Amino acid sequence: MTECSDFPASLQAEITMGLDRDVALGECLSLLTVVVDHETCLRLYPHYAAELDPLLTVAAEMWRVRTPPPRLVSYWTGQDRMLAALACCHPFWHS
């Protein structure tokens, strides 16, 4: 578990000063996927803790849900749609 004190003072200041809630949420979601636990994120952003707590809880629950892999036909259909969209918008993809 990573504690706030494990971060250099300059990083703590950068993380906690002058950020709005959406930026704080984005930072927490990124940190949660790497090294930081839920409680540490709340300590990093004490002024947003009440707002971030339910959002981080929902994110953690969503990450725990196992999703089945897409069916092969869905994969190929999605790839075809993506390539068609690229062909319309990007000259590299034109034949």
C-alpha positions as CSV (number, residue, x, y, z in Angstrom):
1,M,0.0,0.0,0.0
2,T,1.3,3.4,-1.0
3,E,1.0,6.2,1.5
4,C,0.9,9.9,0.8
5,S,4.3,10.3,2.5
6,D,5.8,7.9,0.0
7,F,5.4,10.5,-2.7
8,P,8.0,13.3,-3.0
9,A,6.8,16.7,-1.5
10,S,6.9,18.3,-5.0
11,L,4.6,15.6,-6.4
12,Q,2.2,15.9,-3.5
13,A,2.0,19.6,-4.0
14,E,1.5,19.3,-7.7
15,I,-1.2,16.6,-7.2
16,T,-3.2,18.4,-4.5
17,M,-2.9,22.1,-5.5
18,G,-5.1,23.8,-8.0
19,L,-6.9,20.8,-9.5
20,D,-10.6,20.7,-10.1
21,R,-12.7,17.7,-9.2
22,D,-12.7,16.2,-12.7
23,V,-8.9,16.3,-12.9
24,A,-8.6,14.9,-9.4
25,L,-10.9,12.0,-10.5
26,G,-8.9,11.3,-13.6
27,E,-5.7,11.3,-11.6
28,C,-7.1,9.0,-9.0
29,L,-8.4,6.6,-11.7
30,S,-5.0,6.5,-13.3
31,L,-3.2,6.0,-9.9
32,L,-5.6,3.2,-8.9
33,T,-4.7,1.2,-12.0
34,V,-1.0,1.5,-11.1
35,V,0.0,1.6,-7.4
36,V,-2.3,3.6,-5.2
37,D,-5.3,2.3,-3.2
38,H,-8.7,4.0,-2.8
39,E,-7.9,5.4,0.6
40,T,-4.6,6.9,-0.5
41,C,-6.4,8.7,-3.4
42,L,-8.8,10.2,-0.9
43,R,-6.0,11.4,1.3
44,L,-4.2,12.9,-1.7
45,Y,-7.3,15.0,-2.5
46,P,-8.9,15.7,0.9
47,H,-10.9,18.6,-0.4
48,Y,-12.6,16.3,-2.9
49,A,-12.8,13.2,-0.8
50,A,-16.5,13.3,-0.2
51,E,-17.2,13.6,-4.0
52,L,-14.5,11.2,-5.1
53,D,-15.3,8.4,-2.7
54,P,-18.5,7.1,-4.4
55,L,-17.1,7.6,-7.8
56,L,-14.0,5.6,-7.0
57,T,-16.1,2.9,-5.4
58,V,-18.2,2.5,-8.5
59,A,-15.0,2.4,-10.7
60,A,-13.5,-0.3,-8.5
61,E,-16.7,-2.3,-8.7
62,M,-16.8,-2.0,-12.5
63,W,-13.2,-3.1,-12.8
64,R,-14.0,-6.3,-10.8
65,V,-16.7,-7.3,-13.2
66,R,-15.5,-9.9,-15.7
67,T,-16.7,-9.2,-19.2
68,P,-16.9,-12.0,-21.7
69,P,-14.7,-11.6,-24.8
70,P,-16.6,-10.4,-27.8
71,R,-18.0,-12.9,-30.3
72,L,-15.7,-13.2,-33.3
73,V,-18.3,-11.8,-35.7
74,S,-18.7,-8.7,-33.4
75,Y,-14.9,-8.3,-33.5
76,W,-14.7,-8.4,-37.3
77,T,-17.8,-6.1,-37.7
78,G,-16.2,-3.6,-35.3
79,Q,-12.9,-3.7,-37.2
80,D,-14.7,-3.2,-40.5
81,R,-16.5,-0.2,-39.1
82,M,-13.3,1.3,-37.7
83,L,-11.4,0.8,-41.0
84,A,-14.3,2.3,-43.0
85,A,-14.3,5.4,-40.7
86,L,-10.6,5.7,-41.1
87,A,-10.9,5.5,-44.9
88,C,-13.3,8.4,-44.9
89,C,-11.2,10.6,-42.7
90,H,-7.6,9.8,-43.3
91,P,-5.7,9.8,-46.6
92,F,-3.4,7.0,-45.5
93,W,-6.2,4.6,-45.4
94,H,-7.6,5.3,-48.9
95,S,-6.9,2.5,-51.4
